Amino acid sequence: MTLHKTLKKQTGVGLIELMVVLVLGSLGIFAVSSIVIESYKEWKRSNEVAALQVDFDLASHMIKSIVEEASEVEIINVNHIVARSQSAGWIQEFYQASNKLIWKNSRTGLTQNVVSSLKNINFSVNEDNEILMDVYLEVEKNTRVVSGNFSIFMRNS
């Protein structure tokens, strides 16, 4: 009788309890790691979109600043313009070369890549107002695309 009482008083972790704790711990680690992985993927997607937005903004601001100051703007084709300033004596070009927007100083012949994520750019004269130039700009990286339209008032034309 004393042997039976001694065995009942022993405390500790049994095999079943240990397995339950291991399963619950594994599920918890799996849930936390899944959340971390998804958060990283979303962070990466957000950074790609932010980088495309920066490219879009840079291209649009460069084009806008030159076209606004030009005294004459010539659309060579839908993705190539030449802007001239008679008073300042400069000639600038913007055109698409594969996935790049190129800015060229026609006086010096120097070229510079504005953005390297260009998918499409279109220049056109606004149908309602001839001193407005409409620009459609689309930048792309992997499967992400940022696009938009804007109009530029050619104030010196």
MDTraj code that builds the backbone (N, CA, C; nanometers):
import mdtraj as md
import numpy as np

residues = "MET THR LEU HIS LYS THR LEU LYS LYS GLN THR GLY VAL GLY LEU ILE GLU LEU MET VAL VAL LEU VAL LEU GLY SER LEU GLY ILE PHE ALA VAL SER SER ILE VAL ILE GLU SER TYR LYS GLU TRP LYS ARG SER ASN GLU VAL ALA ALA LEU GLN VAL ASP PHE ASP LEU ALA SER HIS MET ILE LYS SER ILE VAL GLU GLU ALA SER GLU VAL GLU ILE ILE ASN VAL ASN HIS ILE VAL ALA ARG SER GLN SER ALA GLY TRP ILE GLN GLU PHE TYR GLN ALA SER ASN LYS LEU ILE TRP LYS ASN SER ARG THR GLY LEU THR GLN ASN VAL VAL SER SER LEU LYS ASN ILE ASN PHE SER VAL ASN GLU ASP ASN GLU ILE LEU MET ASP VAL TYR LEU GLU VAL GLU LYS ASN THR ARG VAL VAL SER GLY ASN PHE SER ILE PHE MET ARG ASN SER".split()
xyz = np.array([
    [0.0810, -0.1189, 0.0000],
    [0.0000, 0.0000, 0.0000],
    [0.0853, 0.1252, 0.0000],
    [0.1937, 0.1242, 0.0623],
    [0.2805, 0.2407, 0.0641],
    [0.3449, 0.2665, -0.0717],
    [0.3678, 0.1645, -0.1486],
    [0.4253, 0.1804, -0.2827],
    [0.3280, 0.2550, -0.3744],
    [0.2039, 0.2245, -0.3682],
    [0.1023, 0.2892, -0.4512],
    [0.0895, 0.4374, -0.4163],
    [0.0918, 0.4725, -0.2912],
    [0.0833, 0.6119, -0.2497],
    [0.2059, 0.6901, -0.2957],
    [0.3194, 0.6318, -0.2968],
    [0.4423, 0.6981, -0.3380],
    [0.4388, 0.7299, -0.4876],
    [0.3898, 0.6411, -0.5693],
    [0.3831, 0.6645, -0.7128],
    [0.2836, 0.7750, -0.7469],
    [0.1749, 0.7847, -0.6761],
    [0.0758, 0.8888, -0.7026],
    [0.1276, 1.0269, -0.6669],
    [0.2125, 1.0391, -0.5732],
    [0.2620, 1.1689, -0.5305],
    [0.3694, 1.2242, -0.6236],
    [0.4251, 1.1444, -0.7108],
    [0.5290, 1.1930, -0.8011],
    [0.4657, 1.2895, -0.9024],
    [0.5327, 1.4006, -0.9229],
    [0.4844, 1.4976, -1.0215],
    [0.5910, 1.5155, -1.1277],
    [0.5491, 1.5596, -1.2467],
    [0.6416, 1.5801, -1.3568],
    [0.5641, 1.5895, -1.4871],
    [0.6365, 1.5968, -1.5933],
    [0.5745, 1.6115, -1.7255],
    [0.5695, 1.4753, -1.7909],
    [0.4516, 1.4406, -1.8329],
    [0.4343, 1.3132, -1.9012],
    [0.4603, 1.3287, -2.0507],
    [0.4678, 1.2181, -2.1182],
    [0.4947, 1.2161, -2.2619],
    [0.3848, 1.2879, -2.3397],
    [0.2618, 1.2663, -2.3058],
    [0.1492, 1.3300, -2.3747],
    [0.1555, 1.4818, -2.3557],
    [0.1798, 1.5235, -2.2337],
    [0.1872, 1.6677, -2.2076],
    [0.3017, 1.7314, -2.2849],
    [0.4156, 1.6621, -2.2896],
    [0.5308, 1.7127, -2.3639],
    [0.4998, 1.7249, -2.5122],
    [0.4295, 1.6286, -2.5695],
    [0.3932, 1.6327, -2.7125],
    [0.2966, 1.7481, -2.7409],
    [0.2006, 1.7702, -2.6505],
    [0.1067, 1.8817, -2.6683],
    [0.1808, 2.0146, -2.6671],
    [0.2734, 2.0314, -2.5749],
    [0.3518, 2.1556, -2.5680],
    [0.4347, 2.1739, -2.6945],
    [0.4966, 2.0665, -2.7444],
    [0.5769, 2.0764, -2.8672],
    [0.4913, 2.1131, -2.9882],
    [0.3742, 2.0547, -2.9998],
    [0.2843, 2.0862, -3.1122],
    [0.2387, 2.2310, -3.1038],
    [0.1964, 2.2750, -2.9864],
    [0.1526, 2.4142, -2.9716],
    [0.2673, 2.5113, -2.9961],
    [0.3856, 2.4802, -2.9490],
    [0.5024, 2.5655, -2.9741],
    [0.5362, 2.5729, -3.1215],
    [0.5282, 2.4580, -3.1890],
    [0.5554, 2.4558, -3.3340],
    [0.4544, 2.5398, -3.4105],
    [0.3269, 2.5284, -3.3739],
    [0.2234, 2.6095, -3.4395],
    [0.2480, 2.7585, -3.4159],
    [0.2869, 2.7942, -3.2962],
    [0.3166, 2.9346, -3.2659],
    [0.4341, 2.9864, -3.3472],
    [0.5409, 2.9085, -3.3554],
    [0.6576, 2.9489, -3.4354],
    [0.6205, 2.9600, -3.5819],
    [0.5406, 2.8663, -3.6337],
    [0.4961, 2.8719, -3.7727],
    [0.4138, 2.9980, -3.7987],
    [0.3222, 3.0309, -3.7071],
    [0.2387, 3.1510, -3.7250],
    [0.3235, 3.2777, -3.7251],
    [0.4170, 3.2880, -3.6321],
    [0.5017, 3.4075, -3.6249],
    [0.5899, 3.4181, -3.7482],
    [0.6477, 3.3060, -3.7929],
    [0.7341, 3.3119, -3.9112],
    [0.6542, 3.3467, -4.0361],
    [0.5313, 3.2989, -4.0471],
    [0.4461, 3.3353, -4.1614],
    [0.4177, 3.4850, -4.1637],
    [0.3902, 3.5407, -4.0488],
    [0.3646, 3.6851, -4.0399],
    [0.4892, 3.7633, -4.0795],
    [0.6048, 3.7208, -4.0330],
    [0.7300, 3.7902, -4.0670],
    [0.7572, 3.7821, -4.2162],
    [0.7376, 3.6668, -4.2767],
    [0.7629, 3.6499, -4.4208],
    [0.6680, 3.7366, -4.5021],
    [0.5393, 3.7368, -4.4691],
    [0.4428, 3.8195, -4.5416],
    [0.4719, 3.9685, -4.5236],
    [0.5132, 4.0073, -4.4054],
    [0.5488, 4.1476, -4.3814],
    [0.6672, 4.1890, -4.4663],
    [0.7659, 4.1020, -4.4779],
    [0.8830, 4.1308, -4.5619],
    [0.8429, 4.1446, -4.7084],
    [0.7558, 4.0546, -4.7567],
    [0.7112, 4.0633, -4.8966],
    [0.6365, 4.1937, -4.9219],
    [0.5505, 4.2331, -4.8299],
    [0.4753, 4.3584, -4.8452],
    [0.5687, 4.4787, -4.8399],
    [0.6674, 4.4747, -4.7534],
    [0.7669, 4.5818, -4.7460],
    [0.8421, 4.5936, -4.8781],
    [0.8784, 4.4809, -4.9365],
    [0.9499, 4.4808, -5.0651],
    [0.8618, 4.5385, -5.1763],
    [0.7342, 4.4978, -5.1799],
    [0.6408, 4.5519, -5.2801],
    [0.6247, 4.7027, -5.2632],
    [0.6138, 4.7482, -5.1412],
    [0.5988, 4.8914, -5.1148],
    [0.7222, 4.9685, -5.1607],
    [0.8394, 4.9135, -5.1381],
    [0.9628, 4.9789, -5.1826],
    [0.9715, 4.9862, -5.3340],
    [0.9264, 4.8819, -5.4036],
    [0.9269, 4.8843, -5.5506],
    [0.8339, 4.9938, -5.6030],
    [0.7150, 5.0029, -5.5461],
    [0.6198, 5.1066, -5.5888],
    [0.6737, 5.2451, -5.5558],
    [0.7352, 5.2607, -5.4399],
    [0.7929, 5.3906, -5.4029],
    [0.9056, 5.4296, -5.4976],
    [0.9887, 5.3344, -5.5368],
    [1.0971, 5.3636, -5.6317],
    [1.0401, 5.4035, -5.7673],
    [0.9337, 5.3377, -5.8108],
    [0.8700, 5.3760, -5.9375],
    [0.8083, 5.5148, -5.9281],
    [0.7496, 5.5471, -5.8146],
    [0.6921, 5.6806, -5.7971],
    [0.8004, 5.7874, -5.8020],
    [0.9167, 5.7581, -5.7458],
    [1.0298, 5.8515, -5.7522],
    [1.0730, 5.8703, -5.8979],
    [1.0830, 5.7608, -5.9742],
    [1.1182, 5.7711, -6.1161],
    [1.0152, 5.8543, -6.1926],
    [0.8865, 5.8286, -6.1664],
    [0.7800, 5.9038, -6.2326],
    [0.7919, 6.0529, -6.2009],
    [0.8107, 6.0846, -6.0729],
    [0.8210, 6.2245, -6.0311],
    [0.9433, 6.2923, -6.0922],
    [1.0569, 6.2235, -6.0934],
    [1.1789, 6.2805, -6.1506],
    [1.1606, 6.3114, -6.2985],
    [1.1095, 6.2154, -6.3726],
    [1.0892, 6.2357, -6.5167],
    [0.9910, 6.3497, -6.5425],
    [0.8799, 6.3507, -6.4713],
    [0.7795, 6.4550, -6.4957],
    [0.8321, 6.5937, -6.4584],
    [0.9070, 6.6057, -6.3498],
    [0.9603, 6.7363, -6.3102],
    [1.0670, 6.7868, -6.4078],
    [1.1501, 6.6971, -6.4566],
    [1.2525, 6.7398, -6.5533],
    [1.1891, 6.7879, -6.6834],
    [1.0947, 6.7088, -6.7341],
    [1.0270, 6.7473, -6.8585],
    [0.9526, 6.8788, -6.8381],
    [0.8798, 6.8890, -6.7293],
    [0.8008, 7.0095, -6.7015],
    [0.8881, 7.1336, -6.6910],
    [0.9994, 7.1252, -6.6198],
    [1.0833, 7.2438, -6.6008],
    [1.1433, 7.2925, -6.7321],
    [1.1791, 7.2030, -6.8211],
    [1.2393, 7.2444, -6.9484],
    [1.1325, 7.2973, -7.0440],
    [1.0206, 7.2266, -7.0544],
    [0.9157, 7.2682, -7.1483],
    [0.8556, 7.4024, -7.1066],
    [0.8381, 7.4258, -6.9778],
    [0.7837, 7.5539, -6.9317],
    [0.8721, 7.6717, -6.9714],
    [1.0022, 7.6523, -6.9689],
    [1.0958, 7.7617, -6.9992],
    [1.1262, 7.7771, -7.1477],
    [1.0862, 7.6799, -7.2284],
    [1.1182, 7.6835, -7.3715],
    [1.0344, 7.7879, -7.4440],
    [1.0951, 7.8481, -7.5446],
    [1.0199, 7.9404, -7.6289],
    [0.9565, 7.8671, -7.7471],
    [1.0061, 7.7469, -7.7743],
    [0.9516, 7.6662, -7.8840],
    [0.9683, 7.5191, -7.8478],
    [0.8627, 7.4418, -7.8685],
    [0.8681, 7.2975, -7.8445],
    [0.8184, 7.2274, -7.9694],
    [0.8981, 7.1334, -8.0169],
    [0.8635, 7.0583, -8.1370],
    [0.8492, 6.9113, -8.0994],
    [0.7360, 6.8540, -8.1371],
    [0.7152, 6.7114, -8.1150],
    [0.7632, 6.6391, -8.2402],
    [0.8771, 6.5701, -8.2279],
    [0.9342, 6.4963, -8.3410],
    [0.8475, 6.3748, -8.3712],
    [0.8178, 6.2948, -8.2714],
    [0.7180, 6.1876, -8.2785],
    [0.6586, 6.1726, -8.1392],
    [0.5726, 6.0749, -8.1190],
    [0.4989, 6.0676, -7.9928],
    [0.5874, 6.0510, -7.8699],
    [0.7101, 6.0025, -7.8865],
    [0.7963, 5.9861, -7.7701],
    [0.9292, 6.0608, -7.7827],
    [0.9281, 6.1713, -7.8590],
    [1.0506, 6.2505, -7.8769],
    [1.0125, 6.3984, -7.8970],
    [1.0669, 6.4837, -7.8097],
    [1.0439, 6.6279, -7.8242],
    [1.1772, 6.7011, -7.8235],
    [1.1751, 6.8192, -7.8869],
    [1.2887, 6.9108, -7.8846],
    [1.2358, 7.0439, -7.8321],
    [1.3000, 7.0947, -7.7269],
    [1.2613, 7.2225, -7.6672],
    [1.3757, 7.3212, -7.6876],
    [1.3406, 7.4418, -7.7322],
    [1.4412, 7.5446, -7.7580],
    [1.4080, 7.6713, -7.6800],
    [1.5120, 7.7379, -7.6336],
    [1.4964, 7.8684, -7.5719],
    [1.5850, 7.9648, -7.6496],
    [1.5212, 8.0556, -7.7243],
    [1.5979, 8.1514, -7.8040],
    [1.6722, 8.2485, -7.7134],
    [1.6083, 8.2932, -7.6046],
    [1.6714, 8.3917, -7.5167],
    [1.7891, 8.3322, -7.4384],
    [1.7761, 8.2101, -7.3919],
    [1.8843, 8.1475, -7.3151],
    [1.9825, 8.0726, -7.4045],
    [1.9435, 8.0463, -7.5276],
    [2.0331, 7.9803, -7.6221],
    [2.0557, 7.8320, -7.5970],
    [1.9552, 7.7612, -7.5490],
    [1.9726, 7.6174, -7.5285],
    [1.8708, 7.5386, -7.6096],
    [1.9092, 7.4149, -7.6399],
    [1.8219, 7.3192, -7.7071],
    [1.8308, 7.1887, -7.6288],
    [1.7164, 7.1432, -7.5815],
    [1.7103, 7.0202, -7.5019],
    [1.6160, 6.9206, -7.5690],
    [1.6488, 6.7935, -7.5595],
    [1.5637, 6.6888, -7.6152],
    [1.5300, 6.5865, -7.5075],
    [1.4110, 6.5305, -7.5176],
    [1.3702, 6.4159, -7.4365],
    [1.3190, 6.3102, -7.5325],
    [1.3671, 6.1877, -7.5170],
    [1.3185, 6.0793, -7.6015],
    [1.3361, 5.9456, -7.5307],
    [1.2599, 5.8488, -7.5793],
    [1.2638, 5.7147, -7.5226],
    [1.3613, 5.6301, -7.6026],
    [1.4511, 5.5608, -7.5325],
    [1.5421, 5.4636, -7.5926],
    [1.5279, 5.3345, -7.5133],
    [1.4599, 5.2385, -7.5667],
    [1.4182, 5.1133, -7.5015],
    [1.3481, 5.1455, -7.3693],
    [1.4051, 5.1114, -7.2547],
    [1.3369, 5.1364, -7.1272],
    [1.3934, 5.2587, -7.0552],
    [1.4571, 5.3484, -7.1293],
    [1.5193, 5.4663, -7.0684],
    [1.4593, 5.5943, -7.1258],
    [1.4475, 5.6940, -7.0388],
    [1.4147, 5.8287, -7.0833],
    [1.5462, 5.9043, -7.0906],
    [1.5794, 5.9510, -7.2089],
    [1.7063, 6.0189, -7.2334],
    [1.6825, 6.1690, -7.2402],
    [1.7689, 6.2427, -7.1758],
    [1.7701, 6.3891, -7.1816],
    [1.8982, 6.4276, -7.2540],
    [1.8859, 6.5034, -7.3616],
    [2.0015, 6.5390, -7.4427],
    [2.0127, 6.6904, -7.4545],
    [2.1331, 6.7395, -7.4310],
    [2.1646, 6.8791, -7.4573],
    [2.2150, 6.8840, -7.6005],
    [2.1342, 6.9343, -7.6912],
    [2.1692, 6.9306, -7.8331],
    [2.2842, 7.0242, -7.8680],
    [2.3094, 7.1256, -7.7885],
    [2.4231, 7.2164, -7.8136],
    [2.5561, 7.1466, -7.7868],
    [2.5626, 7.0720, -7.6766],
    [2.6877, 7.0055, -7.6398],
    [2.6933, 6.8600, -7.6848],
    [2.5768, 6.8010, -7.7130],
    [2.5720, 6.6605, -7.7517],
    [2.5727, 6.5644, -7.6338],
    [2.5769, 6.6164, -7.5118],
    [2.5781, 6.5306, -7.3936],
    [2.4390, 6.4733, -7.3680],
    [2.4368, 6.3446, -7.3322],
    [2.3104, 6.2798, -7.2982],
    [2.3180, 6.2258, -7.1560],
    [2.2004, 6.2107, -7.0982],
    [2.1915, 6.1589, -6.9619],
    [2.0641, 6.0759, -6.9498],
    [2.0744, 5.9629, -6.8816],
    [1.9556, 5.8829, -6.8518],
    [1.8799, 5.9504, -6.7382],
    [1.7543, 5.9803, -6.7620],
    [1.6717, 6.0378, -6.6562],
    [1.6184, 5.9251, -6.5679],
    [1.5562, 5.8259, -6.6301],
    [1.5087, 5.7071, -6.5591],
    [1.5367, 5.5845, -6.6458],
    [1.5530, 5.4713, -6.5796],
    [1.5789, 5.3451, -6.6507],
    [1.4637, 5.2469, -6.6359],
    [1.3479, 5.2966, -6.6007],
    [1.2313, 5.2097, -6.5827],
    [1.1155, 5.2532, -6.6730],
    [1.1464, 5.3252, -6.7799],
    [1.0419, 5.3796, -6.8666],
    [0.9779, 5.2694, -6.9501],
    [0.8479, 5.2607, -6.9428],
    [0.7740, 5.1679, -7.0280],
    [0.7198, 5.2403, -7.1497],
    [0.6666, 5.3620, -7.1272],
    [0.6049, 5.4354, -7.2372],
    [0.5989, 5.5836, -7.2030],
    [0.6179, 5.6664, -7.3051],
    [0.5973, 5.8104, -7.2904],
    [0.5366, 5.8619, -7.4203],
    [0.4379, 5.9493, -7.4072],
    [0.3730, 6.0091, -7.5241],
    [0.3571, 6.1587, -7.5021],
    [0.4004, 6.2347, -7.6014],
    [0.3838, 6.3802, -7.6013],
    [0.2792, 6.4162, -7.7055],
    [0.1926, 6.5112, -7.6726],
    [0.0952, 6.5603, -7.7703],
    [0.0543, 6.7015, -7.7326],
    [0.0090, 6.7761, -7.8332],
    [-0.0428, 6.9104, -7.8099],
    [-0.1864, 6.8964, -7.7627],
    [-0.2233, 6.9714, -7.6598],
    [-0.3577, 6.9672, -7.6061],
    [-0.4562, 7.0142, -7.7127],
    [-0.5652, 6.9381, -7.7305],
    [-0.6634, 6.9699, -7.8347],
    [-0.7389, 7.0986, -7.8072],
    [-0.7595, 7.1327, -7.6800],
    [-0.8373, 7.2503, -7.6434],
    [-0.7533, 7.3774, -7.6333],
    [-0.6253, 7.3623, -7.6042],
    [-0.5401, 7.4789, -7.5826],
    [-0.4003, 7.4472, -7.6353],
    [-0.3584, 7.5158, -7.7392],
    [-0.2326, 7.4836, -7.8062],
    [-0.1083, 7.5213, -7.7273],
    [-0.1233, 7.5992, -7.6192],
    [-0.0044, 7.6282, -7.5378],
    [0.0087, 7.5313, -7.4208],
    [-0.0701, 7.4253, -7.4262],
    [-0.0569, 7.3160, -7.3295],
    [-0.0050, 7.1917, -7.4005],
    [0.0928, 7.1260, -7.3391],
    [0.1411, 6.9986, -7.3903],
    [0.0959, 6.8902, -7.2942],
    [0.0339, 6.7862, -7.3494],
    [-0.0093, 6.6729, -7.2685],
    [0.0995, 6.5651, -7.2735],
    [0.1267, 6.5089, -7.1583],
    [0.2295, 6.4046, -7.1481],
    [0.1681, 6.2848, -7.0766],
    [0.1854, 6.1691, -7.1367],
    [0.1484, 6.0435, -7.0716],
    [0.2781, 5.9706, -7.0402],
    [0.2955, 5.9327, -6.9148],
    [0.4198, 5.8714, -6.8697],
    [0.3879, 5.7424, -6.7948],
    [0.4627, 5.6372, -6.8270],
    [0.4416, 5.5078, -6.7637],
    [0.5782, 5.4462, -6.7313],
    [0.5996, 5.4139, -6.6045],
    [0.7233, 5.3486, -6.5618],
    [0.6890, 5.2111, -6.5064],
    [0.7831, 5.1166, -6.5234],
    [0.7544, 4.9784, -6.4873],
    [0.8802, 4.9108, -6.4342],
    [0.8602, 4.8285, -6.3322],
    [0.9670, 4.7434, -6.2810],
    [0.9034, 4.6123, -6.2385],
    [0.9547, 4.5022, -6.2929],
    [0.8949, 4.3702, -6.2722],
    [0.7493, 4.3761, -6.3145],
    [0.6561, 4.3533, -6.2267],
    [0.5144, 4.3591, -6.2643],
    [0.4464, 4.4848, -6.2131],
    [0.5206, 4.5719, -6.1492],
    [0.4644, 4.6953, -6.0932],
    [0.4686, 4.8059, -6.1996],
    [0.3612, 4.8836, -6.2085],
    [0.3518, 4.9930, -6.3054],
    [0.2954, 5.1157, -6.2356],
    [0.3580, 5.2304, -6.2622],
    [0.3038, 5.3595, -6.2191],
    [0.2881, 5.4423, -6.3459],
    [0.1689, 5.4962, -6.3664],
    [0.1450, 5.5747, -6.4876],
    [0.0582, 5.6957, -6.4549],
    [0.0629, 5.7927, -6.5438],
    [-0.0195, 5.9111, -6.5240],
    [-0.0086, 6.0083, -6.6394],
    [-0.1037, 6.1000, -6.6440],
    [-0.1072, 6.2081, -6.7430],
    [-0.0863, 6.3400, -6.6721],
    [-0.0224, 6.4320, -6.7404],
    [-0.0145, 6.5681, -6.6892],
    [-0.0009, 6.6626, -6.8074],
    [-0.0382, 6.7863, -6.7848],
    [-0.0282, 6.8903, -6.8872],
    [0.0722, 6.9939, -6.8429],
    [0.1435, 7.0477, -6.9426],
    [0.2460, 7.1499, -6.9142],
    [0.2071, 7.2769, -6.9877],
    [0.2038, 7.3856, -6.9129],
    [0.1758, 7.5159, -6.9715],
    [0.3081, 7.5713, -7.0278],
    [0.3116, 7.5882, -7.1590],
    [0.4323, 7.6407, -7.2242],
    [0.4250, 7.7934, -7.2189],
    [0.4688, 7.8496, -7.1067],
    [0.4483, 7.9907, -7.0777],
    [0.5295, 8.0857, -7.1643],
    [0.6358, 8.0385, -7.2266],
    [0.7176, 8.1278, -7.3101],
    [0.6933, 8.1089, -7.4588],
    [0.5913, 8.0306, -7.4933],
    [0.5623, 8.0050, -7.6353],
    [0.4857, 8.1215, -7.6971],
])
top = md.Topology()
chain = top.add_chain()
for i, resn in enumerate(residues, 1):
    res = top.add_residue(resn, chain, resSeq=i)
    for name in ("N", "CA", "C"):
        top.add_atom(name, md.element.get_by_symbol(name[0]), res)
traj = md.Trajectory(xyz[None], top)
